[in-house]
Amino acid sequence: MNPANALNLDEDTLHKEARAWVSRLKTSSLTSRQARELRHWCGRSPSHASAFAHAREMWDAMPQDREEWLREAKLMKKRGHQPVRRALLGGLLVGGGVYLVAKPPMQLWPSLADLRADYRTGAGEQRRVQLLDHVWLDMNTRSRLNVSDDPHLGRIVALLDGEVEVRQSERSASVCTVFAGAGSIQTFNGRTNIRYLDGKTEVTCLSGSAQVDFGGQGYRLGAGEQLLYGRHAISSVQTVAAEDFPSWRQGRLTFHEQPLSQVLAELNRYWAGHLILRDASLGSVLVSFAVNLDNLPEALDILQQLYGVEVMRLPGGIALLSRA
């Protein structure tokens, strides 16, 4: 075998091992020993760490390839080639698909429609979109939307997933309608925060007023008012204190007596990697703290110092949380 072929073989093996590691991590929980082995594997060389980071990104970006990765990991195990001392666990193949199990649940994988969205943001990214004269929209992390025009409704935004803030100045006479889930929202001379995740929509009027249409009924919101709706039901209008307004536009995340499982789910929306809760009993622990979006790792320090959570940091922005 000439040196070039040997080099290609080594590189191919390296990426296969990286894919096997990511498959293992995404489809089950790592034991402490396996986590140490993964950290050791990534630390063998910069190429190992780079291959692991690349494989993790490709798993998220190309869900159609996951089944092949899982088959490849199984084949490596049968041939006796394993990057860990314990066998890698393959996915459960059901009806030709892959049944993924993780704790806590991973975020929804982007669909083909999501990947084709007119506008999208990645982890930790924010973006401003000018919709009309004096009307613009700020996109929060991991958000996707389409924009179109309707002769009766004017400019239309279809929020596919994520969170946005619509701003309309008093000088604007234009109409912009945001469709999120089973309802639609219009903002008038102010700011409205719209959050659409897991089939649930939260609308918070920050200033001015907003109109929410759901199930053939209209609901008017004034500044400091909020309502939530799902696929079939809507809440009553509730008053929200200014200190409880969504704070991502100010570059901060604030949590008040929220279960750790919910806090981690929110942090994962901004985290370029993944935070994994290994001890399910920790999920119900109530935590309160604030963290700047440009210094998210501080959240892990706070959880360690104030709440006694043990954090094992792995390459690629992955961290395992458990009881100390």
N, C-alpha and C positions, 0 to 999 in steps of 0.2 A: 504494500500500500504506500503510495507516495505521500509526502508530508502534507500536501494540500488536502487530500482526501481524509487523512487522519485528523487534520484540524477541523474539517467540516463535520466529521463524525463526532468529535468531542463537543462541538458547538450544538449539534443536533441533540446529543444526549443531555447536555446542560439544560436546554429548553424543554425537553421532555420531562426531566426531573422537576423543573420549575412548574410546569403545568400539572404534574402529579401533586406537588405540594399545594398549589392553589385549589385543585379539585378536592383534596382532603380537607383543607381549611373551610371551603365553602359548603361542604355537604355534611359536616359533623363537627363536634367540638374536639379541640386538641387537649390531650392530657398535659400536665406540667412537663413531663419528660419529652413528649413530642414537641412542645413549644420550645424547649431548650434545644432539641435536635434541629428544628427549623432555624432557630437563631444561629446555631453553629454552621448549618449548611449555607445560609446567606453570608456568613462571615468568612467563608473560605477564600473568597476573592471578590473584587469589584464586579466581575462578570457574573458571579452567582447572584449577588444582590440585584444587579441590573436585570437579569433574566427573571427573577422572582417578581420585581416591580412591573416588568413588561407583561408577564403572564397574568398578573392580577388585573391590570388595565384591560387586557384583551378579553378576560372573562366577563367583565362588566360591559364592554362595548360590543361583543359579538356573542350573544346568548345562543345563537344557532349552532355554535361550535362546541358547546359544553358536553353534549352527549358523546361526541367523538373524543374529547379529552378524558372523560370517564372511562370509555372503552380502552383508550391508550394506557391509562393508569392500571387497569385490570390486567392488560396484556403484559405490562412491565412486571407486575407482581407474579404472574404465572411463569415468566422467564427467569425469575429470581433476581431481577434488577429493581432494587427498592432504595429510594433516597432516605428512608427511615428504617429503623430496626423493626418496628411493628408494621404490619401490613397496612397499606392504604385501603380505605374503605371506598368502594365505588358507589355511585348513586343507585337508587332503585328505579329501574326502567319500567314505566307503567304506560301501556298503550303507545309505545314508541317515544314517549316523552321522558323527561327527567324529573323525578320527585325530589325537590331540594329541602333539606332540613337543616336549620341553623338556629342558634339561640344567642341573642334575641333574633327575631326574623330579620332577614336582610331586607333592604329597601326593594321596591318593585323594580324589576328589570325593564329598561326602556323597550317599548315595542317598536316595530318597524315604522308605524305612524309617528311615534315620538321622535325617532331618529330623523324623520323627514320634516319635522316641525320647522316653521318659518324662523322662529327664534328659540334658542335654548341656552341654558347656562349650566356649567359644570359645578363640581363641589367647591363651595366657597366663593363662587363667582357671582357678581352682580352686574346688571346691564340695564341701560336706559334706552327705551324705544320711543321715538317721537311718533305719535299716532296721528295727530292733527295739529293745526295751529292752536297753540296754548293748551294742548292736551298731550300728556306723555305718560309713560308707564315705566316703573322701575321693577325689574325682575330680580327676585331673590335667588338663592342657590338652588340648583337642581330643578329648574323650572323650564317648561316647554309650552309654547303657544303658537297658534296660527292667527293670521290677520287677513280679513277680507272686507268687502263692501256689500251693503244691501241697500236697494233703493228706498226701503221704508225705515230700516233701523240705522242706516248710516254705517260708520266704521264698526266692524265686529271683531272682537277678540275671543278666540276659543282657547281658554286656559285648559290645557291637557293635563297638567300636573304641576304642582308647586305653589308659589306664592308671589303675588304682585301687589304693587301700590299704584293706583290710578290717581293722577293729579290733573285737575282741570282748573284753569285760572278763571277769574270773574270775567275776563275779556273774551272768553270763548263762547261762541253760540253753537258750536258743533255738538253732535251727540255721538257718544261712544258706548257700545254695549258689550259687556264681558259675559260670556257664557261659561259657567263653571258647574259641572255636574248637571243636576236636574233643574237648575235655575239660571237666571240672568240678573245682571247688576248694571245700573247706570249711576254715574257720579255727577253731582251738580255743584259747581263752584267750590271745590274743596278736594279732599284727599280721602280715598277709601282703600283699606287693605283687604285683599281677597286671598284666602288660603284654601287650596283644594288638594287634599291628600287622602288617599285610601277611600275615595268615594264620598268623603265628607267635606262640606264647604263651610268656612267661617268668614263672615263679612263684618268688618269693623269700620264704621264711619269715624274718621279722625277729625275732619272738619267739613264745613258745608253740609251737604245732605246727600243721601243715596237712596235709590229705589231698587228693591229686590222683588223680582217676579218669580213665583214658585207655585206650581199647581193651579194656575189660572187666577191666583190672588196676588195683589200688590202689597208690599210692606215698605213703609217709609222709615228711614233711619236718619236721625239727627246726629250732630257731633257727640261722640262719647257713647254711642249706642251700637249694639252688636246682635247678630242672630246667627244661628247655625242651622244647616239643613243637610239631609242625606238624600237617598234616592226616593224615599216615600214620605218623609216627615220633616217638619220644620219647627224650630223652637219659637218661643215668644221673644219679643224684643227685650234685650237686657241692657242695663247701664254698665258701662265699663269705666273705671277710674283711669285718669291719664297715666298714672304710673304703671298700669297694666296694659297699655297699648303695646302692640308689637314694636320691638325696639331694634330690629335688624337694620332699619334705615339709619339709625344712629351708631351703627357699628358695634352693637352689644347684644348679648343674649342674657335674659334675666329669668331666673326660675324661683318661684315662691312655693315652698312646701309641695313639690311635685315628686311623684314616685321616680326612683332612679331609672327604671325601665323607660319611662317617657322622656326623661332628660337625655338618656343615651340615644334614643331614637331621633330626638331633635338635633343633638350634636352630630350624629352620623350624616345628617343632611348637608352639613358644612365640612365634614371631615374628609380629607383626601386619603382615604383608607377605610378602616372599619374598626369600631369599638365593639367588642364582644363581651357580653355578660355571661361568665361561666357558671356563676352561682345564682340560680333563679330566685332564691330566697332574698337576695339583695334587691331585686326589682321593686319591692314594695317599700323600701326605705325612702322616707321623705327627705328631700334635700332642698336647700335654698342657697343660691349664690348667683353672681353675675360674672360674665367673662367677656373680654373684648374679642371681636371676630378676628382681629389680626394677631391674637395671642391665644388661640384655642387650646394648645397644650397645657395652659395654666389650669384648665378645667380638671385635668387628671391630677395635677398637684393638689388642688383644693379637695378633691375626693379622697386622696390619700391622707392629707393632713387633718381634715375636719371630720371625715366619716370613716376612717380606718379601712379604706378599700385598697387592696393590693393590686398593683398595676404591673403587668408584664408587657413591655414594649417590644414589638417585633418589627423587622424591616417592612417597608412599603406602607407605613402609616397604620399598621395593625396593632391593637392593644387588647390584651385579655384582662378582664376585671374579675376579681374574686375577693372573698373575705381574707383579711390579713391573718 
